[in-house]
Amino acid sequence: MRWVRLLRRGRTLDQALTAAPGLDALSPRDVAFARLLLLTTLRRLGQIDAFLAGLMDRPLPARRGPVQDVLGSAYGDARCRAIAEAHLKEPPLDLSPVTDTEDRAEALCAALAAERLPGGTLRLRGAGEVTRLAGYEAGEWWVQDAAAALPARLFGPVAGKQVLEIGAAPGGKTAQLAAAGARVTAVDRSAPRLARLRENLARLHLEAEIVEADALDWHPAAQAHLVLLDAPCAATGTIRRHPDILHGRRPADVARLAELQGRLLARAAAMVAPGGLLVYASCSLQPEECERRVDAFLAEAPDFARLPVCPGELAGVGEAITTAGDLRTLPCHWAKDGGMDGFYAARLRHLG
């Protein structure tokens, strides 16, 4: 399959689509349909191969990608099967409201035909084109998976507080913190992604200080008491939304990213004031990008310690709290309600 070959060369589905000949001649609706068709095919590719194998004289060669191997060893066969089943289902659309009062949430739920999840996320099924949904033009919400909204909540109330966010673009957590009343400094090295962040904040009528810089080389004017590192990662926790990741990731990618994460984590730690909090977040399912990365950091940083997430601290996600006190959501969590992305977050205190 041509698309799979492109993905295995390291291109994302959107990059492959953009380069497709004749795409610019299609209407936006037809482009959206083509993307949906490809996403569904990639999501069901294993089943398609199995069906075709039954029609052939010689079966197709067995394939098991590196992502499946890692998930099997990290989570066990039963949990791995549950994750795989979650990946096969088309995910719902999750929205975070700018104003999270009861009255406004009820009004938005009615206007969007949405349900309100624990934590305040609004969930829609079969939503259609995002820009045509009620409240989009008015800037009343932004798209953010329920799991992606959890790491920033580990700071507790942030109104009036300074928060430094590293790896901020495209801005879901930036918007979340700003909407909660924080004074956010959002740092990212990607100019195109920061352009999206600015557009999102403008639509939402929110403000943040935006800094285009590589966090490895950038130095804030002063240390912050709250620092969020949204680490670059293999993004395997978002496979249900981006099934192309399943076919494009290689072990070398994870190893390279884990090394970068280690350097970023050390750099972010240097930006935390004594007594302050550092939240490390990753949308990867790979332990080497998450639990092992934090363990390795703590082994070399005696002035930092885990501040465990307490049961009941985050509504509805008790099953996602690990024995170490970290947050680890899986795509199979909330399975009856549409699932969630795989996300990891650890909250660390600068003992100073």
Buried (B, 14 or more C-beta within 10 A) or exposed (E): EEBBEBBBEEBBBEEBBEEBEEEEEEEEEEBEEBEEEBBEBBBBBBEEBEEEEEEEEEEEEEEEBBBBEBBBEBBEEEBBBBBBEBBEEEBBBBBBBBEBEEEBBEBBBEEBEBBBBEBBBBBBEEBEEEEEBBBBEEBBBBBBBBBBBBBBBBBEEBEEBBBBBBBBBBBBBBBBBBBBEBBBBBBBBBEEBBBEBBEBBEBBEBEBEBBBEEBEEBEBEEBBBBBBBBBBBBBBBBBBBBBBBBBBBBBEBBEEBBEBBBEBBEBBBEBBBEEBBBBBBBBBBBBBBBBEBBBBBBEEBEEBEBBBBEEEBBEBBEEBBBEEBBBBBBBBBBBEBBBBBBBBBBBBBBEE
